[in-house]
Amino acid sequence: MAKLGKDVFNIICPCCGFNLTTQGKTKNISAKIMKLVSNYSKETSQAIKTTMRNIYNNVPSDANPSEYYYFLYGLQKFDENHIRYGLRVFEKGGHHRGGKGFKFLRSIIKNRQANFEKQLNNERKSYGKLPEKRIIK
């Protein structure tokens, strides 16, 4: 019988970054978090940190660094504009006070990016758009 290598069991979720093999082992997770947060602009990273503090203070199940890391790892594939929009909606709605944490925030950002074009078209139908510029003589 052939032996399986170590790489076969190194299973990492592409969405959230959860590593099945190092489930209980956290190796310098704060350095990984700082590396992921530093990829964003100053305003976005401040908004992420503010939202993280609010979630830590109000949602006990998400108040650990590994949940925060998996959230940041899952955000890598989204545009920064959609991330800022999701953070604004989450903070404005006060969802952290309702017990909703990182997974709810990630779903707001994911749905914003998935539905952006259709949402923009619907807003233009509802509100219209600015008239084109004309030169008055």
ABEGO torsion letter per residue (X at the ends): XBBBBAAAABBBBAAAGBBAAAAABBBGAAAAAAAAAAABBAAAAAAAAAAAAAAAAABAAABBAAAAAAAAAAAAABBAAAAAAAAAAAAAAGAAAAGBBAAAAAAAAAAAAAAAAAAAAAAAAAAEBBBBBBBBX
